[in-house]
Every structure is written in structure tokens, then in C-alpha cells.
Amino acid sequence: MKQIAIVYFSGSGHTQLMAEAAHRGASSITDVTAELLPVDGRDIVGGRFQNEALLQKLKQADAIIFGTPTYMGGVAAQFKAFVDATGGIWFAQEWKNKIAAGFTHSGSLSGDKLSTLQYLSLFAAQHGMVWIGNAHHNSIDGMNRLGSYLGVMGATAQPTGTVPEVNAGDIATMEALGRRVGNLSQELKMDSPPN
């Protein structure tokens, strides 16, 4: 049984809806289990992310899908605190050869989301992970409507304080990414790092 972890921060609920779509996609694959692992701002103490249980679950996963809103052209501060907490994992090479993928959401069509996906893929590369992109051609009103191949982008122009909604095409693209990661986690045979 392959384990897919979806670790994400969501400030207003949009990124969570995308994470849930990835979870549905990955969970639909036979012999794959998926788990949502939200980054909680309350786990940041003195500027440091402190949730050892979450980090342990990520060590056990065969694949990790990273998700964060794009704030001011980059990852959310809460997600960056989580990233910085993985230094010991990096040093021990405990994520080496795991599959990785990523997604982001912002309030505008561009919102400089590409820089966030580039950061997530670079973060995965630092850990020696194998990055999986988005394999769907774009369709203005459907799959991959924002034309991103490095990962999945979502955009919702919505007033603050309203119930979060995500475009149906963005949700479908996230489900497809979850399925792709689930399938590839079974197909790719990577050597595990020494424990």
C-alpha cells in the first residue's frame, strides 16, 4: 500500500479545497492511501514550526504533495516555517527519492503563482525528491485553465470573508494530479535512503 501525504497551508480555505481534491484523486487509486496534513499556524512558536508528528508522517509517505497560497509572490509564511523545519530531514536525506508535486492558489489569474511553484519544486530538489508536474493541456474553461505544467494553479477572485469556492476546472486538475501521483507512486521503483 502506497502512502500519499498532502501537506498544505490554507489561509482562507481555497488551498484546502484544492488539497481535498488531490486527496480524492489519490485515494481513488487502488492500493493507495492519502492523508491531508494541514500546516497549522498554532504550531509555529517563536517563528519555528514545531509539529514532530506531522514531520514523522511525511517521513513515512511514499509521495508528498505540497500546497500553499501565493502571498506577495511567494509561499505563505506559515508554509515557509514548515519548510525551514525540515532541515534535519534534509541532512539525513530522509525524503530522498520520494515523489513530490505541488499546487498553489491566489486571488488573481496570475498572482505570480509560478514563483511559488518554482519554490516548491526547488524545495523538493533540495531534498532529492522526484518532481511530478501537471500533464494536462490547458483548456480555458476546464482542465489546467491557467496553463501551468510545473504544478497546479488555482485562482479565485473572491471578496474576503465569503465562503471559499474554487473553479471546477482547478478542482478537476487537482484531482487529476492526485491520481497521477498515486499511479506513479506505484510505478516508479526508487531506492530508499538508508535509515
Phi, psi and omega in degrees: 000124179271143182247125177249127177253135176244103182255129188204158167243140177226119181277321184235004175106344181292314180295327176296318178299322177292319178299318179297325177293318176298321178299314178300316180297311181295319182292342181282351181271133179300138178065028175232133171245148180231149180223134174274128181233088181288140172277121184254126180303335178290347177274003178259113183239122181060032180083000182246133176286129183225082175218084183296328180297318178297315180298323178295320178297323179292326177296328182277344184286149174276334180214149179231128174254122183262139178217139179203149170292159171265115177245125177051040175083014180202188180290154177297148180302322180296319179292321179297324177297320175299312180305312182297335180284354182267012181303318178294323176296317178300313183301320180275358180057040185281347175254004182303133178072006171285152175282142178226151174208170182207163178208159179210165181217145172213178184272359179225166184300317177268288178062012182057036180293334180301321180297327178292315179295322177298319178298314181298319180291324176293319176302314178297319179297321177303325181273001180074024181276166179256112186278133178246123180266189179270124187260010184260134172296154183273147176226124187310323183250015184216228183301138175049045186299338179266002173066040180255130180249340179291328179191192182260135175247141172234151179216132177219114175274099187222136178298146177300140177091358177268163178295126184295139174224148176233140180309138182300325177294321178294320178295315179298322179293322177294318177300319179295320178296318177301316178296319181297314179296319178299313179296314182291332177296333178274328185278323183278129179251098182253145174291136178278149177291156177296145179262000000 
